[in-house]
Amino acid sequence: MTWLRASGDGVLLTLHIQPGAKKTEVVGLHGDALKLRLSAPPVDGKANDALIAFLAARLGIPKSRLTLVSGQTSRRKCVAVSDADVAEVERRLQSQADSR
């Protein structure tokens, strides 16, 4: 799976973000990235904050375990999840996309 890979003691996520959407949700795959829609606008880091909050809630972990590694001003982002298991992260993120 190219959008999700183990890295050290955690997981790296490759994401394609669509800010300013009607609702925040996991959409599915977009090339080699997992596509997410965020209701937050791409202004003053609001979409990045919403992304971290959404992922933390979806994964059931504190926001402090998530780090935006790259893509601060881009739709394509890389997020590190510390102390995480690849299979569990995949299950929690894809379950919403598969139910669509």
C-alpha atoms as a printed R data frame, in Angstrom:
    type eleno elety resid chain resno       x      y      z
1   ATOM     1    CA   MET     A     1   0.000  0.000  0.000
2   ATOM     2    CA   THR     A     2   1.762  3.168 -1.126
3   ATOM     3    CA   TRP     A     3  -0.261  5.697  0.905
4   ATOM     4    CA   LEU     A     4   0.626  3.940  4.152
5   ATOM     5    CA   ARG     A     5   4.052  2.709  5.219
6   ATOM     6    CA   ALA     A     6   5.913  1.796  8.374
7   ATOM     7    CA   SER     A     7   8.596  4.218  9.517
8   ATOM     8    CA   GLY     A     8  10.618  3.722 12.681
9   ATOM     9    CA   ASP     A     9   8.192  3.285 15.572
10  ATOM    10    CA   GLY     A    10   5.198  4.550 13.619
11  ATOM    11    CA   VAL     A    11   3.481  5.038 10.296
12  ATOM    12    CA   LEU     A    12   3.740  7.595  7.480
13  ATOM    13    CA   LEU     A    13   0.550  8.565  5.647
14  ATOM    14    CA   THR     A    14   0.525 10.094  2.164
15  ATOM    15    CA   LEU     A    15  -2.658 12.133  1.816
16  ATOM    16    CA   HIS     A    16  -4.416 14.192 -0.846
17  ATOM    17    CA   ILE     A    17  -6.522 16.884  0.825
18  ATOM    18    CA   GLN     A    18  -9.569 18.680 -0.567
19  ATOM    19    CA   PRO     A    19 -10.175 21.659  1.745
20  ATOM    20    CA   GLY     A    20 -13.407 23.653  1.811
21  ATOM    21    CA   ALA     A    21 -15.638 20.598  1.277
22  ATOM    22    CA   LYS     A    22 -19.190 20.293  2.610
23  ATOM    23    CA   LYS     A    23 -18.129 17.692  5.160
24  ATOM    24    CA   THR     A    24 -14.970 16.143  6.539
25  ATOM    25    CA   GLU     A    25 -14.537 12.538  5.422
26  ATOM    26    CA   VAL     A    26 -12.268  9.874  3.971
27  ATOM    27    CA   VAL     A    27 -13.042  9.543  0.260
28  ATOM    28    CA   GLY     A    28 -10.780  6.742 -0.966
29  ATOM    29    CA   LEU     A    29  -7.633  6.476 -3.022
30  ATOM    30    CA   HIS     A    30  -6.317  9.277 -5.234
31  ATOM    31    CA   GLY     A    31  -3.356  7.839 -7.115
32  ATOM    32    CA   ASP     A    32  -0.840  6.745 -4.477
33  ATOM    33    CA   ALA     A    33  -2.463  8.832 -1.713
34  ATOM    34    CA   LEU     A    34  -5.519  8.508  0.502
35  ATOM    35    CA   LYS     A    35  -7.961 11.317 -0.314
36  ATOM    36    CA   LEU     A    36  -9.655 13.240  2.481
37  ATOM    37    CA   ARG     A    37 -12.213 16.015  2.237
38  ATOM    38    CA   LEU     A    38 -11.994 18.695  4.917
39  ATOM    39    CA   SER     A    39 -14.696 21.245  5.650
40  ATOM    40    CA   ALA     A    40 -12.088 23.730  6.909
41  ATOM    41    CA   PRO     A    41 -10.856 26.367  4.456
42  ATOM    42    CA   PRO     A    42  -7.204 26.442  3.352
43  ATOM    43    CA   VAL     A    43  -6.573 29.707  5.204
44  ATOM    44    CA   ASP     A    44  -4.077 30.407  8.011
45  ATOM    45    CA   GLY     A    45  -3.410 26.708  8.626
46  ATOM    46    CA   LYS     A    46  -7.059 25.930  9.450
47  ATOM    47    CA   ALA     A    47  -7.168 22.967  7.058
48  ATOM    48    CA   ASN     A    48  -3.942 21.548  8.546
49  ATOM    49    CA   ASP     A    49  -5.359 21.887 12.076
50  ATOM    50    CA   ALA     A    50  -8.605 20.236 10.956
51  ATOM    51    CA   LEU     A    51  -6.630 17.423  9.309
52  ATOM    52    CA   ILE     A    52  -4.704 16.636 12.503
53  ATOM    53    CA   ALA     A    53  -7.893 16.804 14.613
54  ATOM    54    CA   PHE     A    54  -9.793 14.542 12.179
55  ATOM    55    CA   LEU     A    55  -7.005 11.958 12.001
56  ATOM    56    CA   ALA     A    56  -6.617 11.922 15.800
57  ATOM    57    CA   ALA     A    57 -10.350 11.349 16.268
58  ATOM    58    CA   ARG     A    58 -10.520  8.732 13.518
59  ATOM    59    CA   LEU     A    59  -7.496  6.845 14.864
60  ATOM    60    CA   GLY     A    60  -8.503  7.275 18.515
61  ATOM    61    CA   ILE     A    61  -5.173  8.813 19.505
62  ATOM    62    CA   PRO     A    62  -4.043 12.167 20.942
63  ATOM    63    CA   LYS     A    63  -3.157 14.899 18.439
64  ATOM    64    CA   SER     A    64   0.336 14.994 19.949
65  ATOM    65    CA   ARG     A    65   1.105 11.664 18.238
66  ATOM    66    CA   LEU     A    66   0.541 13.203 14.778
67  ATOM    67    CA   THR     A    67   3.074 15.363 12.938
68  ATOM    68    CA   LEU     A    68   2.633 17.091  9.595
69  ATOM    69    CA   VAL     A    69   5.961 16.156  7.980
70  ATOM    70    CA   SER     A    70   5.483 17.846  4.609
71  ATOM    71    CA   GLY     A    71   2.884 19.686  2.563
72  ATOM    72    CA   GLN     A    72   2.063 22.561  4.906
73  ATOM    73    CA   THR     A    73   0.828 24.648  1.946
74  ATOM    74    CA   SER     A    74   0.027 21.848 -0.491
75  ATOM    75    CA   ARG     A    75  -2.901 19.495 -1.055
76  ATOM    76    CA   ARG     A    76  -0.456 16.588 -0.929
77  ATOM    77    CA   LYS     A    77   0.655 15.977  2.629
78  ATOM    78    CA   CYS     A    78   2.731 13.492  4.583
79  ATOM    79    CA   VAL     A    79   1.676 12.855  8.180
80  ATOM    80    CA   ALA     A    80   3.660 10.802 10.699
81  ATOM    81    CA   VAL     A    81   1.771  8.787 13.313
82  ATOM    82    CA   SER     A    82   4.013  7.811 16.231
83  ATOM    83    CA   ASP     A    83   3.649  4.529 18.137
84  ATOM    84    CA   ALA     A    84   1.210  3.164 15.555
85  ATOM    85    CA   ASP     A    85   0.595 -0.156 13.831
86  ATOM    86    CA   VAL     A    86   0.221 -0.127 10.024
87  ATOM    87    CA   ALA     A    87  -2.650 -2.643  9.993
88  ATOM    88    CA   GLU     A    88  -4.646 -0.779 12.654
89  ATOM    89    CA   VAL     A    89  -4.194  2.619 10.971
90  ATOM    90    CA   GLU     A    90  -5.251  1.136  7.629
91  ATOM    91    CA   ARG     A    91  -8.331 -0.491  9.167
92  ATOM    92    CA   ARG     A    92  -9.481  2.672 10.919
93  ATOM    93    CA   LEU     A    93  -8.995  4.962  7.919
94  ATOM    94    CA   GLN     A    94 -10.283  2.676  5.191
95  ATOM    95    CA   SER     A    95 -13.377  1.490  7.058
96  ATOM    96    CA   GLN     A    96 -15.022  4.868  6.463
97  ATOM    97    CA   ALA     A    97 -14.015  4.987  2.795
98  ATOM    98    CA   ASP     A    98 -15.239  1.428  2.178
99  ATOM    99    CA   SER     A    99 -18.643  2.129  3.732
100 ATOM   100    CA   ARG     A   100 -19.409  4.736  1.059
